[in-house]
Amino acid sequence: MEELEPGTYDGVVVDAEELDDDALSLEIALTSGPHKGAVVRVRGPRSGRDAVSVLGLPVTIDVRDDGIRVAF
């Protein structure tokens, strides 16, 4: 899949994996916008969350030129 254009996207976490460096890898199915139905993978700090606790949670992805932010 191509990179997402800057903007805000809604999604739901469909898979998550805890990584060795205290990070989480998330697979998020997009539920809005032109890429609706696509699955994207993002990686970030665990911030006290574990992989099981985030499964099925709705998220908002904010894509900017300087990076991506995922809000639960």
VOTORMI-145238 format. One line per 4 residues: number of its first residue (from 1); their letters; for each residue x, y, z of N, C-alpha, C, O. Coordinates in pm, 1 decimal. Layout:
NUM	a	X:Y:Z:X:Y:Z:X:Y:Z:X:Y:Z ~ ...
This chain:
1	meel	82.3:-118.0:0.0:0.0:0.0:0.0:86.7:124.3:0.0:196.1:124.1:56.3 ~ 39.1:229.2:-62.1:109.0:356.9:-63.2:106.8:418.5:75.8:29.8:376.9:162.3 ~ 191.3:517.2:96.1:188.8:590.1:222.0:60.5:671.0:230.3:6.8:714.8:128.5 ~ 12.0:690.5:352.6:-106.9:771.7:372.8:-72.0:919.0:355.7:33.5:965.1:399.3
5	epgt	-162.0:990.9:292.1:-145.1:1135.1:278.1:-169.5:1200.5:414.0:-240.8:1144.4:497.2 ~ -112.0:1317.5:437.5:-139.7:1387.7:563.3:-290.0:1404.0:582.1:-362.8:1436.4:488.2 ~ -334.5:1381.1:704.2:-475.5:1391.5:736.6:-508.4:1305.6:857.6:-419.6:1250.1:922.3 ~ -636.4:1295.7:886.8:-683.6:1219.2:1001.2:-766.3:1101.7:952.2:-851.6:1116.6:864.7
9	ydgv	-740.3:984.6:1009.3:-807.1:860.8:969.1:-858.1:788.8:1093.3:-790.9:787.3:1196.5 ~ -975.8:729.7:1083.9:-1029.0:646.0:1190.9:-996.5:501.6:1158.9:-987.2:463.7:1042.2 ~ -979.3:420.6:1263.1:-949.0:280.2:1241.1:-976.3:198.7:1365.2:-1021.9:250.5:1467.2 ~ -947.6:69.1:1354.7:-961.4:-23.0:1466.6:-839.7:-115.8:1466.7:-795.7:-161.4:1361.2
13	vvda	-786.1:-143.1:1585.1:-669.2:-230.1:1598.2:-711.4:-374.6:1573.7:-795.6:-428.2:1645.8 ~ -652.7:-437.7:1471.5:-687.2:-576.0:1438.6:-577.3:-674.8:1476.8:-601.0:-795.5:1480.5 ~ -457.2:-624.4:1505.2:-349.3:-710.1:1551.5:-247.5:-621.8:1622.9:-229.6:-504.9:1588.7 ~ -181.6:-679.6:1722.3:-79.6:-606.0:1797.3:26.8:-703.5:1844.0:-1.2:-819.6:1873.7
17	eeld	149.1:-654.0:1849.8:260.5:-737.1:1893.2:352.9:-653.6:1980.5:387.9:-540.9:1945.5 ~ 392.1:-709.9:2094.6:489.6:-644.8:2181.0:628.8:-675.3:2127.7:662.7:-791.1:2103.0 ~ 708.5:-572.0:2110.4:843.8:-586.9:2056.9:946.6:-581.0:2169.6:917.2:-532.7:2279.0 ~ 1065.8:-629.9:2142.4:1171.2:-639.8:2242.7:1216.7:-505.6:2298.6:1265.4:-499.9:2411.5
21	ddal	1202.2:-398.8:2223.1:1253.1:-268.4:2266.6:1145.1:-182.7:2333.1:1146.2:-60.2:2320.5 ~ 1051.2:-247.9:2404.6:943.2:-180.3:2476.9:853.6:-99.5:2383.8:806.1:8.6:2418.5 ~ 831.7:-154.8:2264.7:745.5:-90.8:2165.9:630.7:-185.0:2129.9:634.8:-304.4:2159.5 ~ 529.5:-129.4:2066.2:418.1:-207.6:2012.5:414.5:-190.6:1861.8:438.0:-81.5:1809.7
25	slei	385.4:-297.9:1793.5:356.7:-293.7:1650.8:207.0:-316.6:1638.2:154.5:-416.6:1687.2 ~ 138.0:-223.5:1572.2:-7.1:-231.4:1557.5:-45.4:-245.4:1411.3:10.4:-177.6:1325.0 ~ -140.2:-332.9:1383.7:-204.1:-337.1:1252.0:-342.1:-277.8:1271.7:-419.6:-322.7:1356.1 ~ -371.5:-175.5:1191.8:-494.7:-98.7:1207.0:-571.7:-101.9:1076.6:-519.4:-64.8:971.5
29	alts	-696.9:-146.6:1083.8:-784.9:-143.9:966.8:-852.6:-7.3:963.9:-918.0:32.7:1060.2 ~ -836.5:63.1:853.8:-895.2:196.0:840.9:-1045.5:184.5:817.8:-1091.5:101.0:739.9 ~ -1120.8:269.3:886.4:-1266.9:263.6:878.2:-1327.8:388.4:816.9:-1450.1:402.5:812.8 ~ -1243.9:478.6:769.6:-1295.0:600.3:705.7:-1194.5:649.7:602.2:-1079.5:605.9:598.9
33	gphk	-1239.7:740.6:519.1:-1151.3:804.1:422.8:-1131.4:723.2:295.9:-1190.2:616.4:278.5 ~ -1047.3:775.9:207.5:-1027.5:712.0:76.9:-958.9:575.3:83.9:-964.5:498.6:-12.2 ~ -895.1:544.6:195.2:-826.7:416.0:210.4:-907.0:318.9:298.0:-851.9:221.2:348.7 ~ -1035.7:345.6:315.6:-1121.1:262.6:400.1:-1104.5:115.0:362.6:-1110.1:78.9:245.0
37	gavv	-1084.0:31.0:463.3:-1065.5:-112.4:441.5:-919.7:-153.7:434.5:-888.3:-271.7:450.2 ~ -830.8:-59.3:411.4:-687.6:-91.3:406.6:-636.9:-117.8:547.9:-690.9:-64.9:645.1 ~ -533.4:-199.7:558.5:-469.5:-226.9:686.9:-330.8:-165.0:683.4:-251.7:-190.7:592.6 ~ -302.5:-82.4:784.5:-171.3:-18.1:793.8:-101.6:-66.6:919.7:-166.5:-104.9:1017.0
41	rvrg	28.4:-64.7:917.4:108.5:-105.7:1033.7:183.4:16.3:1084.6:246.5:89.4:1008.3 ~ 174.7:36.3:1214.7:249.4:144.2:1279.8:321.6:86.1:1400.0:284.2:-18.7:1452.8 ~ 424.7:155.4:1441.6:506.8:110.0:1553.0:531.6:228.0:1643.7:557.7:338.9:1597.0 ~ 523.5:204.3:1774.1:547.9:312.9:1867.7:569.5:260.4:2008.1:566.7:139.4:2030.5
45	prsg	591.3:350.9:2103.2:616.9:310.0:2240.9:494.1:243.6:2303.0:380.4:277.6:2270.3 ~ 518.7:148.7:2392.7:407.6:77.0:2458.9:327.5:169.1:2548.4:206.0:152.4:2559.4 ~ 390.3:264.6:2611.9:321.7:360.6:2700.1:230.1:290.9:2799.6:117.4:334.8:2822.8 ~ 279.5:180.8:2858.9:203.6:110.9:2960.6:95.4:18.0:2909.0:21.3:-39.5:2988.7
49	rdav	84.2:1.8:2779.2:-18.2:-85.9:2721.0:45.2:-218.0:2679.6:164.2:-223.8:2648.4 ~ -35.5:-324.1:2679.6:13.0:-451.1:2626.8:-68.2:-485.6:2502.3:-173.2:-426.4:2477.4 ~ -19.7:-580.2:2425.7:-80.3:-612.9:2296.3:-225.8:-656.5:2309.6:-309.5:-616.7:2228.7 ~ -256.7:-736.6:2409.0:-393.2:-787.0:2423.8:-490.4:-674.6:2458.1:-604.1:-675.1:2410.8
53	svlg	-448.0:-579.2:2538.8:-539.3:-473.3:2583.8:-579.0:-376.4:2472.8:-678.8:-305.7:2486.9 ~ -504.4:-371.3:2363.8:-538.2:-277.4:2256.4:-617.5:-340.9:2142.4:-669.9:-269.8:2056.6 ~ -626.8:-474.0:2140.5:-700.5:-540.9:2032.2:-846.0:-495.7:2030.0:-914.0:-495.6:2132.6 ~ -891.8:-457.8:1913.0:-1031.0:-417.4:1894.9:-1061.0:-273.8:1931.7:-1173.8:-227.8:1913.8
57	lpvt	-961.7:-201.4:1983.3:-987.4:-62.8:2021.5:-997.0:28.1:1899.3:-922.7:10.9:1802.7 ~ -1088.9:125.2:1903.6:-1092.5:225.5:1798.3:-976.4:323.2:1817.9:-938.3:354.0:1930.8 ~ -921.7:370.8:1707.9:-811.3:466.1:1713.4:-832.3:575.1:1609.3:-907.8:559.5:1513.3 ~ -763.4:684.6:1631.8:-754.1:791.0:1532.7:-607.8:804.2:1495.9:-522.0:816.0:1583.3
61	idvr	-579.6:802.4:1367.7:-443.1:817.8:1318.1:-430.4:957.5:1259.7:-506.3:995.5:1170.6 ~ -335.1:1033.1:1309.9:-308.9:1168.1:1259.6:-176.0:1163.3:1184.9:-70.1:1148.7:1246.0 ~ -182.1:1175.7:1053.2:-62.2:1170.1:968.5:-20.3:1312.7:936.8:-98.0:1391.7:883.2 ~ 103.6:1344.1:971.0:159.0:1477.2:942.7:292.4:1459.4:872.3:347.0:1349.3:866.4
65	ddgi	342.9:1567.6:820.0:472.5:1561.8:752.3:584.5:1518.6:846.3:683.5:1460.2:802.3 ~ 569.2:1547.4:976.5:675.1:1514.7:1070.7:653.5:1383.4:1145.0:729.9:1351.4:1236.2 ~ 549.9:1305.7:1107.5:529.4:1176.4:1170.1:383.1:1138.3:1183.8:293.9:1205.6:1132.2 ~ 360.9:1029.3:1254.3:226.5:974.1:1271.6:197.0:963.8:1420.8:281.9:920.6:1498.7
69	rvaf	77.0:1003.4:1459.7:34.3:989.9:1599.1:-91.6:904.6:1600.2:-183.4:927.3:1521.4 ~ -95.7:805.4:1690.5:-212.3:719.3:1708.5:-272.0:750.4:1844.0:-202.5:744.3:1945.5 ~ -400.6:783.8:1846.8:-471.9:811.5:1972.0:-578.7:706.7:1993.7:-659.6:679.8:1904.9 ~ -579.0:646.9:2113.4:-678.7:545.7:2147.5:-803.6:613.4:2200.2:-900.4:545.8:2234.9
